[in-house]
Each structure stands twice: as C-alpha cells, then as structure tokens.
Amino acid sequence: MFCRKCGNEISDNARFCNLCGEVVKKSEELEIPEMTLEESITFVEKLKYKYNEIEKLERQVMDNEALLSRLRSSGSSG
C-alpha cells in the first residue's frame, strides 16, 4: 500500500505514513465524492485528453530512441 499524500510505501496495517505523517484511511473509510452527470462527462473528457497526450509523448520517446539507436550504429561503423 502507498501513502496517498507522499507516495511512500507503507504496510497494509499502518495507521499513518512513517515518512510524512499522513493518517491512512482504509478503502472502506474513504469518501467518494458524488458528481453530477455533467461533472462526470467533463472528468472523462479530461482523462481522454490526458491519455492522448501520454500516447503522443510515448510515440515521441520511441521515435527518439530509434533515432538515437541509428545515430549510435552509424557512428560506430564510420
């Protein structure tokens, strides 16, 4: 399990984070905010946008890695 505040790994039976001191709430204690239909739709649209941005960045990383690989191979053969 991880602290929701700082991301530190904590034991499943911890009552607080030993790094930041955040009180740990078990899943049954967590409050789930209610959203209107409009808020839900907006939230999903934002998630889709972020997902598409991540996909673009992943493609850029793959392109850069391929270019770097070609540059390294051309530099070692010349």
N, C-alpha and C positions, 0 to 999 in steps of 0.2 A: 504494500500500500504506500501511497505517496502523499505528502502534505499538499493540501490544495492551495496553500499560500506561497510556499517557497520551493516545492517540488522535491524536498528531501525525502529519501526512502525511510519509512517508519514501520514498526512492527504492526501487525494487524490488531493487536490488543492495546495499542498506545492510546493514551487519553489526551496527549499533547505532543507537538513536534519537539524533539530534543535539539533542533537547530534554531528555530525561530520562536518557539513557544506557543504557536497557534493551537487552539483547542481543536481536537479531532472529533468530528461528528461522524457517527456511523451512518451508513447509507439509509437506514430507516429513520434517522433523525434529520436528514437533510430536507430542507424545504424546497419544493419545486415550484417556481413561480408560474402562475397561470398567465396565459397570453390570449389575447383576442385573436380571431381569425386573421385580421389584417397584420397584427404583430407577428404571427406565425409565418405568414406569407413573406413578409419583409425579411424575417430571420433566415428563411430558407433561401431567398434570393441572394442575401449576403453570403451565405455559405457556398452557394453555387459560384458566385463571383470569386471568392477566395480560392475555391478548389481549382477554377480555371486559371487563376494567377499562379498557383502552385504548379499546375501542369506545364504552363509556359516556362517557368523557371527550371523545371526538371528537364525540359527539352533543351533549354539553353545550356544547362550543365552537361548534358550528353553531347551536344554539339561541340562545346569547348573541350571536353575530354577527348573526343575523336580528333579534333584539330591538334591538340597537344600531342596525341599519340603519333599523328602523321608527321608533325614537326620533329619529334624525337627520332622517329625512324629515318627521316630524310637527313637529319643532322649526323646520325651515326654511320650512314652509308656514303657520305660525301667527304 
